[in-house]
Amino acid sequence: MEALSNAPGIFIGLIGWAATALILLEVRGVNFWQRRFLIVSAWMLWMVPAFDAVVYQGLLPADMAMQYGAMMTGLVLFVVSLSVFTHGTRSK
């Protein structure tokens, strides 16, 4: 994880994705599943360039960036899946 502390592009991508996700959560006229799909798509739109910039600058080797990207994407999918699971158990 020490290599990630030298990679501000990843943190900028995380902040941008979080801001985009917060905006998407407030959008009216979009159903639950479309909103989740847009949040996961926004993850890819923010993080692919962030990891690409880190590799291009030579801060992380490509294989390590792919491992971190896969780990973080898995974590995001887990959190989104968890929100889907808890959404189904809420009373209306």
PyMOL CGO cylinders between C-alpha atoms (Angstrom):
from pymol import cmd
from pymol.cgo import CYLINDER

trace = [
    CYLINDER, 0.00, 0.00, 0.00, 3.01, 2.28, 0.29, 0.3, 1, 1, 1, 1, 1, 1,
    CYLINDER, 3.01, 2.28, 0.29, 3.08, 2.63, -3.49, 0.3, 1, 1, 1, 1, 1, 1,
    CYLINDER, 3.08, 2.63, -3.49, -0.48, 3.96, -3.45, 0.3, 1, 1, 1, 1, 1, 1,
    CYLINDER, -0.48, 3.96, -3.45, 0.47, 6.76, -1.09, 0.3, 1, 1, 1, 1, 1, 1,
    CYLINDER, 0.47, 6.76, -1.09, 2.69, 8.11, -3.88, 0.3, 1, 1, 1, 1, 1, 1,
    CYLINDER, 2.69, 8.11, -3.88, -0.15, 7.96, -6.41, 0.3, 1, 1, 1, 1, 1, 1,
    CYLINDER, -0.15, 7.96, -6.41, -2.40, 11.02, -6.06, 0.3, 1, 1, 1, 1, 1, 1,
    CYLINDER, -2.40, 11.02, -6.06, -4.19, 10.19, -9.32, 0.3, 1, 1, 1, 1, 1, 1,
    CYLINDER, -4.19, 10.19, -9.32, -5.92, 7.26, -7.65, 0.3, 1, 1, 1, 1, 1, 1,
    CYLINDER, -5.92, 7.26, -7.65, -7.15, 9.41, -4.79, 0.3, 1, 1, 1, 1, 1, 1,
    CYLINDER, -7.15, 9.41, -4.79, -8.40, 12.04, -7.24, 0.3, 1, 1, 1, 1, 1, 1,
    CYLINDER, -8.40, 12.04, -7.24, -10.26, 9.26, -9.06, 0.3, 1, 1, 1, 1, 1, 1,
    CYLINDER, -10.26, 9.26, -9.06, -11.79, 8.06, -5.79, 0.3, 1, 1, 1, 1, 1, 1,
    CYLINDER, -11.79, 8.06, -5.79, -12.93, 11.56, -4.85, 0.3, 1, 1, 1, 1, 1, 1,
    CYLINDER, -12.93, 11.56, -4.85, -14.35, 12.14, -8.33, 0.3, 1, 1, 1, 1, 1, 1,
    CYLINDER, -14.35, 12.14, -8.33, -16.20, 8.83, -8.26, 0.3, 1, 1, 1, 1, 1, 1,
    CYLINDER, -16.20, 8.83, -8.26, -17.60, 9.51, -4.79, 0.3, 1, 1, 1, 1, 1, 1,
    CYLINDER, -17.60, 9.51, -4.79, -18.83, 12.95, -5.88, 0.3, 1, 1, 1, 1, 1, 1,
    CYLINDER, -18.83, 12.95, -5.88, -20.40, 11.47, -9.01, 0.3, 1, 1, 1, 1, 1, 1,
    CYLINDER, -20.40, 11.47, -9.01, -22.07, 8.73, -6.96, 0.3, 1, 1, 1, 1, 1, 1,
    CYLINDER, -22.07, 8.73, -6.96, -23.52, 11.28, -4.55, 0.3, 1, 1, 1, 1, 1, 1,
    CYLINDER, -23.52, 11.28, -4.55, -24.93, 13.27, -7.45, 0.3, 1, 1, 1, 1, 1, 1,
    CYLINDER, -24.93, 13.27, -7.45, -26.40, 10.11, -9.01, 0.3, 1, 1, 1, 1, 1, 1,
    CYLINDER, -26.40, 10.11, -9.01, -28.09, 9.21, -5.74, 0.3, 1, 1, 1, 1, 1, 1,
    CYLINDER, -28.09, 9.21, -5.74, -30.03, 12.50, -5.86, 0.3, 1, 1, 1, 1, 1, 1,
    CYLINDER, -30.03, 12.50, -5.86, -31.19, 12.22, -9.49, 0.3, 1, 1, 1, 1, 1, 1,
    CYLINDER, -31.19, 12.22, -9.49, -34.97, 11.98, -9.85, 0.3, 1, 1, 1, 1, 1, 1,
    CYLINDER, -34.97, 11.98, -9.85, -36.61, 9.76, -12.44, 0.3, 1, 1, 1, 1, 1, 1,
    CYLINDER, -36.61, 9.76, -12.44, -33.98, 7.02, -12.32, 0.3, 1, 1, 1, 1, 1, 1,
    CYLINDER, -33.98, 7.02, -12.32, -35.00, 3.72, -10.77, 0.3, 1, 1, 1, 1, 1, 1,
    CYLINDER, -35.00, 3.72, -10.77, -32.96, 1.76, -8.23, 0.3, 1, 1, 1, 1, 1, 1,
    CYLINDER, -32.96, 1.76, -8.23, -31.26, -0.61, -10.70, 0.3, 1, 1, 1, 1, 1, 1,
    CYLINDER, -31.26, -0.61, -10.70, -30.40, 2.11, -13.20, 0.3, 1, 1, 1, 1, 1, 1,
    CYLINDER, -30.40, 2.11, -13.20, -28.87, 4.17, -10.41, 0.3, 1, 1, 1, 1, 1, 1,
    CYLINDER, -28.87, 4.17, -10.41, -26.67, 1.26, -9.29, 0.3, 1, 1, 1, 1, 1, 1,
    CYLINDER, -26.67, 1.26, -9.29, -25.61, 0.60, -12.87, 0.3, 1, 1, 1, 1, 1, 1,
    CYLINDER, -25.61, 0.60, -12.87, -24.65, 4.25, -13.33, 0.3, 1, 1, 1, 1, 1, 1,
    CYLINDER, -24.65, 4.25, -13.33, -22.65, 4.24, -10.09, 0.3, 1, 1, 1, 1, 1, 1,
    CYLINDER, -22.65, 4.24, -10.09, -20.64, 1.17, -11.17, 0.3, 1, 1, 1, 1, 1, 1,
    CYLINDER, -20.64, 1.17, -11.17, -20.15, 2.66, -14.65, 0.3, 1, 1, 1, 1, 1, 1,
    CYLINDER, -20.15, 2.66, -14.65, -18.94, 5.91, -13.10, 0.3, 1, 1, 1, 1, 1, 1,
    CYLINDER, -18.94, 5.91, -13.10, -16.41, 3.84, -11.15, 0.3, 1, 1, 1, 1, 1, 1,
    CYLINDER, -16.41, 3.84, -11.15, -14.90, 2.63, -14.41, 0.3, 1, 1, 1, 1, 1, 1,
    CYLINDER, -14.90, 2.63, -14.41, -14.98, 6.10, -15.97, 0.3, 1, 1, 1, 1, 1, 1,
    CYLINDER, -14.98, 6.10, -15.97, -13.02, 7.59, -13.05, 0.3, 1, 1, 1, 1, 1, 1,
    CYLINDER, -13.02, 7.59, -13.05, -10.65, 4.78, -12.10, 0.3, 1, 1, 1, 1, 1, 1,
    CYLINDER, -10.65, 4.78, -12.10, -9.41, 3.51, -15.46, 0.3, 1, 1, 1, 1, 1, 1,
    CYLINDER, -9.41, 3.51, -15.46, -7.78, 6.88, -16.30, 0.3, 1, 1, 1, 1, 1, 1,
    CYLINDER, -7.78, 6.88, -16.30, -6.56, 7.23, -12.70, 0.3, 1, 1, 1, 1, 1, 1,
    CYLINDER, -6.56, 7.23, -12.70, -4.70, 3.91, -12.79, 0.3, 1, 1, 1, 1, 1, 1,
    CYLINDER, -4.70, 3.91, -12.79, -3.51, 4.60, -16.33, 0.3, 1, 1, 1, 1, 1, 1,
    CYLINDER, -3.51, 4.60, -16.33, -1.96, 7.89, -15.20, 0.3, 1, 1, 1, 1, 1, 1,
    CYLINDER, -1.96, 7.89, -15.20, -0.20, 6.15, -12.31, 0.3, 1, 1, 1, 1, 1, 1,
    CYLINDER, -0.20, 6.15, -12.31, 1.29, 3.53, -14.63, 0.3, 1, 1, 1, 1, 1, 1,
    CYLINDER, 1.29, 3.53, -14.63, 2.22, 6.16, -17.22, 0.3, 1, 1, 1, 1, 1, 1,
    CYLINDER, 2.22, 6.16, -17.22, 4.06, 8.20, -14.58, 0.3, 1, 1, 1, 1, 1, 1,
    CYLINDER, 4.06, 8.20, -14.58, 5.93, 5.10, -13.48, 0.3, 1, 1, 1, 1, 1, 1,
    CYLINDER, 5.93, 5.10, -13.48, 4.62, 5.19, -9.91, 0.3, 1, 1, 1, 1, 1, 1,
    CYLINDER, 4.62, 5.19, -9.91, 3.24, 1.65, -10.12, 0.3, 1, 1, 1, 1, 1, 1,
    CYLINDER, 3.24, 1.65, -10.12, 4.08, -1.23, -12.44, 0.3, 1, 1, 1, 1, 1, 1,
    CYLINDER, 4.08, -1.23, -12.44, 1.19, -2.30, -14.65, 0.3, 1, 1, 1, 1, 1, 1,
    CYLINDER, 1.19, -2.30, -14.65, 0.64, -5.65, -12.91, 0.3, 1, 1, 1, 1, 1, 1,
    CYLINDER, 0.64, -5.65, -12.91, 0.47, -4.05, -9.47, 0.3, 1, 1, 1, 1, 1, 1,
    CYLINDER, 0.47, -4.05, -9.47, -1.93, -1.37, -10.75, 0.3, 1, 1, 1, 1, 1, 1,
    CYLINDER, -1.93, -1.37, -10.75, -4.15, -4.12, -12.17, 0.3, 1, 1, 1, 1, 1, 1,
    CYLINDER, -4.15, -4.12, -12.17, -4.11, -5.94, -8.82, 0.3, 1, 1, 1, 1, 1, 1,
    CYLINDER, -4.11, -5.94, -8.82, -5.05, -2.79, -6.91, 0.3, 1, 1, 1, 1, 1, 1,
    CYLINDER, -5.05, -2.79, -6.91, -7.69, -1.94, -9.49, 0.3, 1, 1, 1, 1, 1, 1,
    CYLINDER, -7.69, -1.94, -9.49, -9.22, -5.41, -9.31, 0.3, 1, 1, 1, 1, 1, 1,
    CYLINDER, -9.22, -5.41, -9.31, -9.19, -5.34, -5.52, 0.3, 1, 1, 1, 1, 1, 1,
    CYLINDER, -9.19, -5.34, -5.52, -10.82, -1.91, -5.37, 0.3, 1, 1, 1, 1, 1, 1,
    CYLINDER, -10.82, -1.91, -5.37, -13.38, -2.82, -8.06, 0.3, 1, 1, 1, 1, 1, 1,
    CYLINDER, -13.38, -2.82, -8.06, -14.27, -5.98, -6.13, 0.3, 1, 1, 1, 1, 1, 1,
    CYLINDER, -14.27, -5.98, -6.13, -14.74, -3.89, -3.01, 0.3, 1, 1, 1, 1, 1, 1,
    CYLINDER, -14.74, -3.89, -3.01, -17.02, -1.45, -4.85, 0.3, 1, 1, 1, 1, 1, 1,
    CYLINDER, -17.02, -1.45, -4.85, -19.07, -4.31, -6.30, 0.3, 1, 1, 1, 1, 1, 1,
    CYLINDER, -19.07, -4.31, -6.30, -19.37, -5.80, -2.80, 0.3, 1, 1, 1, 1, 1, 1,
    CYLINDER, -19.37, -5.80, -2.80, -20.59, -2.51, -1.34, 0.3, 1, 1, 1, 1, 1, 1,
    CYLINDER, -20.59, -2.51, -1.34, -23.09, -1.99, -4.18, 0.3, 1, 1, 1, 1, 1, 1,
    CYLINDER, -23.09, -1.99, -4.18, -24.30, -5.59, -3.81, 0.3, 1, 1, 1, 1, 1, 1,
    CYLINDER, -24.30, -5.59, -3.81, -24.63, -5.11, -0.07, 0.3, 1, 1, 1, 1, 1, 1,
    CYLINDER, -24.63, -5.11, -0.07, -26.73, -2.00, -0.65, 0.3, 1, 1, 1, 1, 1, 1,
    CYLINDER, -26.73, -2.00, -0.65, -28.95, -3.99, -3.03, 0.3, 1, 1, 1, 1, 1, 1,
    CYLINDER, -28.95, -3.99, -3.03, -29.33, -6.72, -0.41, 0.3, 1, 1, 1, 1, 1, 1,
    CYLINDER, -29.33, -6.72, -0.41, -30.22, -4.29, 2.36, 0.3, 1, 1, 1, 1, 1, 1,
    CYLINDER, -30.22, -4.29, 2.36, -32.53, -2.30, 0.09, 0.3, 1, 1, 1, 1, 1, 1,
    CYLINDER, -32.53, -2.30, 0.09, -34.67, -5.39, -0.42, 0.3, 1, 1, 1, 1, 1, 1,
    CYLINDER, -34.67, -5.39, -0.42, -35.07, -5.88, 3.34, 0.3, 1, 1, 1, 1, 1, 1,
    CYLINDER, -35.07, -5.88, 3.34, -36.26, -2.34, 4.15, 0.3, 1, 1, 1, 1, 1, 1,
    CYLINDER, -36.26, -2.34, 4.15, -39.90, -1.78, 4.91, 0.3, 1, 1, 1, 1, 1, 1,
    CYLINDER, -39.90, -1.78, 4.91, -41.71, 0.80, 2.80, 0.3, 1, 1, 1, 1, 1, 1,
]
cmd.load_cgo(trace, "trace")
